[in-house]
Amino acid sequence: MTDFARTTSLLLGAGLRIWWNRLRRSTWRFRISWALLLGFVAAFAGLFALAVYFSVRFAVRAGAAEGLHTLPGGMLFSVFLFAFVTGFGLALSALYLSSDLDLLLTTPVPIHSIFTAKLVQATLPMYLLVALPIVPSLWAFGHAQGYNPLYYLGLLPVLLILPLLPAALSALAVMLVVRVVPPRRLAEIMGFLVAAFSIAFSIWGQGASTGAVRGQPGLIFTTLRSLDIPFTPPSLAGQALVALGTGDWSEALRSLAGFVALSLCGFVIALDFSTSLYYSGWSKVRSAGVRSKPRRAIRPGLPLLRDLFAHPVPALILKDFRTFPRDLSNLVQIISPLVFSLFWAWQLLRLPLRGGVISGAFGVLWPLAGTLWAVGITGMVFSRMALTGVSREGRTVWVLRAAPMTTWQWLLGKFVVAWAPFVGVGSLLVIALGRLQGSDWLSIGEGVLAMTLVSLGVTGIALGIGGAVPRFDWSQPHQMVGYGEGCLSSIAYGVFSGVILVIFAGARLAAASLPDVTLFIWLGALSLAGLLTLAATLIPLWLAARRLEDVES
C-alpha cells in the first residue's frame, strides 16, 4: 500500500509539473483561445443563471411554484450525464491514447498506480467543466427561493462528490468497450457520433426556431424537472440542497447521507472493477506474442482487371477509395457541409417553388439556380477532398515516393479520387433540383455541363494549392490544411465558379434576346469556359508537380 501511494503521488506530481511547464511555455494564441473559450462558457452560464432566477421568481409570484423543488435534482442529473459522457472520452484518451503510456508501462511502476494517476488526471478537468456551468444556476435558484446560507455551503461537498461516480462508471465502460473495439477506432467512432449529434441538433434548432418551439421559454425547465429521477445520487443531492435551504434538517441529513453513500460506494466498486480489467488487459498485451494472420491466396481474376490495377494510377485510386471511408474523422468533414448545404438548399428553394411561374430575365436565369446550389453544396464537400488529397498520405508519403510512380501519376490519381464523386454527386443534384424547379431537360443538360466544367476547375485549383503546400506531419485531420491555404483556395475556386456560372448566365440571356444566333452564342460561351477550365486545372497542377518533385523519396 505504501509503494502504491508513493508511486501514484510521484506520477501525479510529474503530471502536474508537465502541465505547468506546457502552460508556461505555450504561445499567446493558445492562452487567448482558452481564455475566450472559458469566457464564452462563463457568459452562457451567466445568461442561463439569469433565466433561472427570473423564471423562478415569476413562478413564485404567480403562485405556480409547485414542482420547483425538483429543479436542482434535474440540473444535477444533467451534470451527472454530462460528466459521464465527457469522462468516457477523457478516460479513453488518458488510459489508452496517451503518448507516454508506452514509456510508463516499461518502467517498474505498478499498473494500478498508472491507472489511478491517469484516471485522476482525467477527472480533474471535469470539475471545471461541471462547476463553471452549474454553480451560477444553482446559486440563482437558491437566491430566487430565498434559501438560507446553508444551501450555498452545501453546494461545495455536493459538487466535489458528484463527478466521482460518473468518472468511475465511464472508466468501467471504457474498459468493457475497449475489449471489443480498438481504442483508436473507438476514438474515431466517438468523434463521428459527436459530430453527427451536433449536426442533427443544429439542424433541429434552425428548423425549430421558426416553428412552435419558439415562444415556450419554460420548456427547458420542464425537461430539467423531468430529469429528477428518484433515489438516484443527483436526485438525493438536489433534495438535500432544498432541505438545507428550507431548514428541514432531518430530510437534509437523510438525503445527504444517501447521496454520499451511493456515490462513494459506487465509485469504489466501479473503480475496483476498472482497475482489474485494465490490469488484465495490459497483462495480456504484454504476454501475447505477435501472431500473423494467414495470408489469403491471390486469385488470378480477369487478366484485363489485373493489368489495369497493376498500373500506378488505378492502384492509387483504388487504395484511396478503400481507405478513405475507414477514417471517420475525414468522413465527418465531408458529411457536415453536405448535410448543412442540403438543408439550406431546400430552405432556399421552398420560396420560389411556392411562388408560381417566374417570368422576365429572372425566369430565364432561374434554371441556373439549381446549378448554383449544387455547385455550392458539392464544392464545400469535395473541394476539401482535393485540397487534402496529397497531404492525406501523412508520414507514409515515403511509400508513394519509393513506388515506381511519377509525380504526374500521383496527382492524376488524387485528381480522379476527388473529381469523380464531385461531378457524380453534383450532376445528380443538378438533375434533382432541376426537376423540382420544373426545368426542361435542355436546361438541366446545360446545368450538368456547367457542373462538369466547374468541378474540373475547382478540383485542379484545390489539388494544386494543397500539393504546392503539402503537410505530411499532421496528427489531426484539421491540421492537413493551414488557414492561409484554406482561405486562398476558397477565394480562388469561388471566383472561378462564379466566372463560369456568369458565362452560362450571359449565354442564356443573349440566346433569349437573339434566338437567330443561339448556336454561335453557345459555341463562344463554351469555348471561353473550356479555356478557363483548362487553365484553372493545369496551371495549379503544374505548380504542385514542381513542388512535389522536391519531396524526398
NUTINU-211017 format. One record per residue (C-alpha): residue in one letter; x, y, z. Coordinates in steps of 0.2 Angstrom, whole numbers. Each point is the difference from the previous one (the first is absolute). Layout:
BEGIN
> panu / X / Y / Z
> A / X / Y / Z
...
This chain:
BEGIN
> panu / X / Y / Z
> M / 0 / 0 / 0
> T / 14 / 12 / 4
> D / 9 / -4 / -17
> F / -17 / 3 / -9
> A / -3 / 17 / 9
> R / 18 / 5 / -3
> T / 0 / -4 / -19
> T / -17 / 7 / -3
> S / 5 / 17 / 8
> L / 16 / 0 / -10
> L / -9 / -2 / -16
> L / -13 / 13 / 5
> G / 14 / 12 / 5
> A / 9 / -3 / -17
> G / -16 / 3 / -9
> L / -3 / 16 / 9
> R / 17 / 7 / -4
> I / -2 / -5 / -18
> W / -16 / 9 / -1
> W / 7 / 16 / 8
> N / 15 / 0 / -12
> R / -11 / -3 / -15
> L / -11 / 15 / 6
> R / 15 / 11 / 4
> R / 8 / -3 / -17
> S / -16 / 1 / -11
> T / -3 / 13 / -13
> W / -11 / 15 / 3
> R / -12 / -6 / -13
> F / -2 / -16 / 10
> R / -4 / 10 / 16
> I / -11 / 12 / -8
> S / -10 / -14 / -9
> W / -3 / -9 / 17
> A / -4 / 17 / 9
> L / -13 / 4 / -14
> L / -7 / -18 / 2
> L / -2 / 2 / 19
> G / -7 / 17 / -2
> F / -13 / -7 / -12
> V / -5 / -14 / 12
> A / -1 / 12 / 14
> A / -11 / 12 / -10
> F / -12 / -13 / -5
> A / 0 / -7 / 18
> G / -4 / 18 / 6
> L / -14 / 2 / -12
> F / -8 / -17 / 5
> A / 2 / 5 / 18
> L / -10 / 16 / -4
> A / -13 / -10 / -9
> V / -2 / -11 / 15
> Y / -1 / 14 / 13
> F / -13 / 10 / -9
> S / -10 / -16 / -5
> V / -1 / -6 / 18
> R / -4 / 17 / 7
> F / -14 / 2 / -13
> A / -7 / -17 / 5
> V / 1 / 4 / 18
> R / -10 / 16 / -2
> A / -12 / -8 / -12
> G / -4 / -14 / 13
> A / 7 / -14 / -11
> A / 14 / -5 / 10
> E / -6 / -18 / 1
> G / 14 / -12 / -6
> L / 14 / 13 / 1
> H / 8 / -10 / 14
> T / 5 / -13 / -13
> L / 10 / 12 / -11
> P / 16 / -2 / 9
> G / -1 / -19 / -1
> G / -3 / 2 / -19
> M / 15 / 12 / -2
> L / 11 / -12 / 9
> F / -6 / -15 / -10
> S / 4 / 9 / -16
> V / 18 / 4 / 8
> F / 1 / -19 / 4
> L / -4 / -5 / -18
> F / 12 / 13 / -7
> A / 14 / -5 / 12
> F / -3 / -18 / -6
> V / 1 / 4 / -18
> T / 15 / 11 / 2
> G / 9 / -12 / 11
> F / -2 / -14 / -13
> G / 11 / 10 / -12
> L / 12 / 6 / 13
> A / 2 / -17 / 7
> L / 3 / -7 / -17
> S / 13 / 13 / -4
> A / 9 / -1 / 16
> L / 0 / -19 / 3
> Y / 3 / -6 / -18
> L / 5 / 14 / -12
> S / 12 / 10 / 11
> S / 17 / 2 / -8
> D / 10 / -5 / 15
> L / -9 / -17 / 3
> D / 13 / -10 / -9
> L / 14 / 8 / 11
> L / -10 / -2 / 16
> L / -4 / -18 / -3
> T / 19 / -4 / -2
> T / 4 / 7 / 17
> P / -1 / -10 / 16
> V / -15 / 9 / 5
> P / -16 / -10 / 5
> I / -14 / 1 / -13
> H / -12 / 4 / 14
> S / 10 / 16 / 3
> I / 0 / 5 / -18
> F / -19 / -3 / -1
> T / -4 / 10 / 15
> A / 12 / 15 / -5
> K / -7 / 0 / -17
> L / -18 / -1 / 6
> V / 3 / 14 / 12
> Q / 8 / 11 / -13
> A / -15 / -3 / -11
> T / -13 / 4 / 14
> L / 8 / 16 / 5
> P / -5 / 10 / -15
> M / -18 / -6 / 2
> Y / -2 / 10 / 16
> L / 3 / 16 / -10
> L / -12 / -6 / -14
> V / -13 / -4 / 14
> A / 2 / 15 / 12
> L / 1 / 14 / -13
> P / -17 / -3 / -8
> I / -10 / -7 / 15
> V / 5 / 11 / 15
> P / -7 / 17 / -7
> S / -17 / -9 / -4
> L / -1 / -9 / 17
> W / 5 / 17 / 9
> A / -14 / 9 / -10
> F / -13 / -13 / 5
> G / 4 / 1 / 18
> H / 0 / 19 / -1
> A / -17 / 1 / -8
> Q / -7 / -12 / 13
> G / 7 / 10 / 14
> Y / 10 / -15 / 7
> N / 10 / 1 / 16
> P / 20 / 0 / -1
> L / 1 / -18 / 3
> Y / -6 / -3 / -17
> Y / 15 / 8 / -8
> L / 12 / -9 / 12
> G / -8 / -16 / -5
> L / 5 / 3 / -18
> L / 18 / -3 / 3
> P / 0 / -18 / 6
> V / -14 / -5 / -12
> L / 10 / 7 / -15
> L / 16 / -9 / 7
> I / -8 / -17 / 1
> L / -12 / 1 / -15
> P / 13 / -3 / -14
> L / 8 / -15 / 9
> L / -13 / -13 / -4
> P / -2 / 5 / -19
> A / 19 / 0 / -2
> A / 2 / -18 / 7
> L / -15 / -6 / -10
> S / 7 / 8 / -16
> A / 17 / -8 / 3
> L / -9 / -17 / 3
> A / -9 / 2 / -16
> V / 16 / 4 / -9
> M / 8 / -16 / 7
> L / -15 / -10 / -7
> V / -1 / 8 / -17
> V / 19 / 0 / -3
> R / -1 / -19 / 1
> V / -10 / -1 / -16
> V / 5 / 16 / -9
> P / 18 / 6 / -2
> P / 3 / 16 / 10
> R / 4 / 11 / -16
> R / -14 / -6 / -9
> L / -11 / 3 / 15
> A / 6 / 18 / 0
> E / -4 / 2 / -18
> I / -18 / -7 / 3
> M / -2 / 12 / 14
> G / 5 / 15 / -10
> F / -12 / -5 / -14
> L / -14 / -2 / 12
> V / 3 / 16 / 8
> A / 1 / 9 / -16
> A / -16 / -9 / -7
> F / -9 / 5 / 16
> S / 6 / 18 / -1
> I / -6 / 1 / -18
> A / -17 / -7 / 4
> F / -2 / 11 / 15
> S / 5 / 15 / -10
> I / -12 / -4 / -15
> W / -14 / -3 / 13
> G / 3 / 17 / 8
> Q / 0 / 9 / -16
> G / -16 / -8 / -6
> A / -8 / 1 / 17
> S / 4 / 19 / 2
> T / -13 / 4 / -13
> G / -13 / -13 / 7
> A / -9 / -3 / 16
> V / 15 / -2 / 11
> R / 2 / 19 / 0
> G / -11 / 8 / 13
> Q / 2 / -14 / 13
> P / 13 / 7 / 12
> G / -5 / -13 / 14
> L / 3 / -15 / -11
> I / 18 / -2 / 6
> F / -5 / 1 / 18
> T / -14 / -13 / -2
> T / 13 / -11 / -8
> L / 12 / 3 / 15
> R / -13 / -4 / 12
> S / -4 / -16 / -9
> L / 18 / -5 / 2
> D / -2 / -1 / 19
> I / 0 / -19 / 1
> P / -4 / -6 / 18
> F / 13 / -9 / 11
> T / 14 / 4 / -12
> P / 16 / 9 / 7
> P / -4 / 17 / -9
> S / -19 / -1 / 6
> L / 6 / -3 / 18
> A / 13 / 14 / -1
> G / -14 / 12 / -7
> Q / -12 / -5 / 14
> A / 14 / 3 / 13
> L / 4 / 17 / -7
> V / -19 / 5 / 0
> A / -2 / -6 / 18
> L / 16 / 10 / 5
> G / -8 / 15 / -7
> T / -17 / -2 / 8
> G / 7 / -5 / 17
> D / -6 / -18 / 0
> W / 15 / -8 / 8
> S / -5 / -18 / 2
> E / -5 / -1 / -19
> A / 17 / 9 / -4
> L / 10 / -13 / 11
> R / -9 / -15 / -8
> S / 1 / 6 / -18
> L / 18 / 5 / 2
> A / 5 / -16 / 9
> G / -8 / -10 / -14
> F / 8 / 10 / -14
> V / 18 / -1 / 8
> A / -3 / -19 / 3
> L / -6 / -4 / -17
> S / 13 / 11 / -9
> L / 15 / -7 / 10
> C / -5 / -18 / 0
> G / -3 / 0 / -18
> F / 16 / 9 / -3
> V / 10 / -12 / 9
> I / -8 / -16 / -8
> A / 1 / 7 / -18
> L / 18 / 6 / 3
> D / 5 / -18 / 7
> F / -8 / -8 / -15
> S / 8 / 12 / -12
> T / 17 / -2 / 8
> S / -1 / -19 / -2
> L / -6 / 1 / -18
> Y / 14 / 12 / -4
> Y / 13 / -11 / 8
> S / -6 / -16 / -8
> G / -1 / 9 / -17
> W / 18 / 7 / 0
> S / 7 / -17 / 7
> K / -7 / -9 / -15
> V / 7 / 13 / -11
> R / 17 / -2 / 8
> S / 0 / -19 / 0
> A / -8 / -3 / -17
> G / 11 / -4 / -14
> V / -1 / 8 / -18
> R / -11 / -11 / -10
> S / -1 / 3 / -18
> K / -16 / -4 / -10
> P / 1 / -13 / -13
> R / 1 / 8 / -17
> R / -14 / -3 / -12
> A / 5 / -7 / -17
> I / -1 / 13 / -14
> R / -13 / -4 / -12
> P / 6 / 2 / -18
> G / -16 / 9 / -6
> L / -3 / 7 / -17
> P / 17 / 4 / -9
> L / -7 / 17 / -5
> L / -5 / 6 / 18
> R / 17 / -7 / 7
> D / 10 / 10 / -13
> L / -11 / 15 / 3
> F / 2 / 1 / 19
> A / 19 / -4 / -2
> H / 2 / 17 / -8
> P / 4 / 13 / 13
> V / -14 / 12 / -3
> P / -15 / -12 / 2
> A / 9 / -9 / 14
> L / 2 / 17 / 9
> I / -19 / 4 / -3
> L / -5 / -17 / 6
> K / 11 / 2 / 16
> D / -8 / 18 / 4
> F / -18 / -6 / -3
> R / 3 / -15 / 11
> T / 9 / 9 / 14
> F / -9 / 17 / 1
> P / -17 / -7 / 7
> R / 9 / -8 / 14
> D / 6 / 17 / 7
> L / -15 / 6 / 9
> S / 8 / 17 / 4
> N / 2 / 3 / -19
> L / -17 / -6 / -3
> V / -8 / 12 / 12
> Q / 8 / 15 / -9
> I / -9 / -6 / -15
> I / -17 / -4 / 7
> S / -1 / 16 / 10
> P / 0 / 13 / -14
> L / -10 / -12 / -11
> V / -15 / -1 / 13
> F / 0 / 18 / 4
> S / 1 / 5 / -19
> L / -14 / -12 / -4
> F / -11 / 7 / 14
> W / 3 / 18 / -5
> A / -2 / -4 / -19
> W / -17 / -7 / 4
> Q / -5 / 15 / 11
> L / 5 / 12 / -14
> L / -9 / -9 / -13
> R / -16 / -1 / 9
> L / -5 / 18 / -3
> P / 2 / 0 / -19
> L / -9 / -17 / -1
> R / -15 / 8 / 9
> G / 1 / 16 / -11
> G / -7 / -7 / -16
> V / 6 / 5 / -17
> I / 15 / 11 / -1
> S / 2 / 11 / -15
> G / 12 / 13 / -7
> A / 19 / -1 / 1
> F / -1 / -8 / 17
> G / -11 / -14 / -8
> V / 13 / -2 / -14
> L / 14 / -2 / 14
> W / -11 / -10 / 12
> P / 6 / -17 / -7
> L / 17 / 4 / 5
> A / -5 / 2 / 18
> G / 0 / -19 / 2
> T / 18 / 0 / -7
> L / 5 / 13 / 12
> W / -6 / -9 / 15
> A / 8 / -16 / -6
> V / 17 / 8 / -3
> G / -1 / 8 / 17
> I / -4 / -17 / 8
> T / 12 / -11 / -9
> G / 14 / 13 / 0
> M / 0 / 2 / 19
> V / 1 / -19 / 2
> F / 11 / -7 / -14
> S / 12 / 15 / -1
> R / 7 / -5 / 17
> M / 3 / -18 / -7
> A / 11 / 8 / -14
> L / 8 / 13 / 12
> T / 6 / -14 / 12
> G / 2 / -13 / -13
> V / 19 / 1 / 0
> S / 2 / 4 / 18
> R / -11 / -15 / 5
> E / 14 / -12 / -3
> G / 8 / 7 / 16
> R / 16 / -7 / 6
> T / -2 / -15 / -11
> V / 3 / 11 / -15
> W / 17 / -9 / -2
> V / -9 / -15 / -6
> L / -7 / 9 / -15
> R / 17 / 8 / -4
> A / 9 / -16 / 1
> A / -13 / -8 / -12
> P / 3 / -1 / -19
> M / -12 / 15 / -2
> T / 3 / 17 / -8
> T / -6 / 16 / 8
> W / -13 / 3 / -14
> Q / -7 / -17 / 3
> W / -1 / 4 / 19
> L / -10 / 16 / -4
> L / -10 / -9 / -13
> G / -6 / -13 / 12
> K / -4 / 13 / 14
> F / -9 / 10 / -13
> V / -11 / -14 / -5
> V / -4 / -5 / 18
> A / -6 / 18 / 3
> W / -8 / 4 / -17
> A / -10 / -16 / -3
> P / -12 / 2 / 15
> F / 0 / 19 / -2
> V / -7 / -1 / -18
> G / -11 / -16 / 4
> V / -9 / 7 / 16
> G / -1 / 18 / -8
> S / -8 / -6 / -16
> L / -13 / -10 / 10
> L / -4 / 15 / 10
> V / -1 / 11 / -15
> I / -13 / -12 / -8
> A / -10 / -2 / 17
> L / -1 / 19 / 3
> G / -4 / 3 / -18
> R / -14 / -12 / 0
> L / -6 / 8 / 16
> Q / 1 / 17 / -8
> G / -10 / -6 / -15
> S / 14 / 3 / -13
> D / 1 / -8 / -17
> W / 13 / -14 / -4
> L / 10 / 12 / -11
> S / 2 / 12 / 15
> I / 5 / -14 / 11
> G / 13 / -6 / -13
> E / 7 / 18 / 0
> G / 1 / -1 / 19
> V / 9 / -17 / 0
> L / 13 / 7 / -13
> A / 3 / 15 / 11
> M / 2 / -12 / 15
> T / 13 / -10 / -9
> L / 10 / 15 / -5
> V / -1 / 7 / 17
> S / 5 / -16 / 8
> L / 15 / -2 / -11
> G / 6 / 17 / 4
> V / -3 / 0 / 19
> T / 8 / -17 / 2
> G / 16 / 6 / -10
> I / 1 / 16 / 10
> A / -3 / -9 / 17
> L / 12 / -14 / -4
> G / 13 / 12 / -7
> I / 0 / 11 / 16
> G / 0 / -15 / 12
> G / 14 / -8 / -10
> A / 10 / 16 / -1
> V / 0 / 1 / 19
> P / -1 / -18 / 6
> R / -1 / -4 / 19
> F / 6 / -18 / 4
> D / 3 / 2 / 19
> W / -18 / 2 / 5
> S / -7 / -10 / 15
> Q / -19 / 7 / -2
> P / -9 / 1 / -17
> H / -3 / 19 / 3
> Q / 19 / 2 / 0
> M / 2 / -5 / -18
> V / -5 / 17 / -7
> G / 7 / 17 / 7
> Y / -12 / 15 / 2
> G / 9 / 9 / -14
> E / -1 / -14 / -13
> G / -19 / -3 / 5
> C / -4 / 19 / -2
> L / 10 / 1 / -16
> S / -8 / -16 / -8
> S / -18 / 6 / 5
> I / 2 / 17 / -8
> A / 8 / -8 / -16
> Y / -12 / -13 / -4
> G / -15 / 11 / 6
> V / 6 / 13 / -13
> F / 2 / -13 / -13
> S / -17 / -8 / 3
> G / -8 / 17 / 0
> V / 8 / 4 / -17
> I / -6 / -16 / -8
> L / -18 / 2 / 6
> V / 1 / 18 / -6
> I / 5 / -5 / -17
> F / -15 / -13 / -1
> A / -12 / 13 / 7
> G / 6 / 13 / -13
> A / -2 / -13 / -14
> R / -18 / -4 / 6
> L / -4 / 18 / 0
> A / 8 / 4 / -17
> A / -8 / -16 / -8
> A / -17 / 6 / 7
> S / 2 / 17 / -8
> L / 8 / -6 / -16
> P / -8 / -17 / -5
> D / 7 / 1 / -18
> V / 18 / -2 / 6
> T / -3 / -11 / 15
> L / 12 / -13 / -7
> F / 15 / 12 / -2
> I / -4 / 8 / 17
> W / 2 / -17 / 9
> L / 15 / -5 / -10
> G / 9 / 15 / 5
> A / -6 / -2 / 18
> L / 6 / -18 / 1
> S / 17 / 4 / -8
> L / 3 / 14 / 12
> A / -5 / -11 / 15
> G / 10 / -15 / -6
> L / 16 / 11 / -2
> L / -2 / 7 / 18
> T / -4 / -18 / 7
> L / 16 / -7 / -9
> A / 11 / 14 / 7
> A / -8 / -1 / 18
> T / 3 / -19 / -1
> L / 18 / -1 / -7
> I / 9 / 15 / 7
> P / -3 / -4 / 18
> L / 5 / -19 / -3
> W / 16 / 5 / -9
> L / 5 / 11 / 15
> A / -4 / -14 / 12
> A / 10 / -13 / -11
> R / 15 / 12 / 1
> R / -2 / 1 / 19
> L / -2 / -19 / 2
> E / 15 / -4 / -10
> D / 10 / 7 / 15
> V / -8 / -12 / 13
> E / 13 / -12 / 5
> S / -4 / -18 / -5
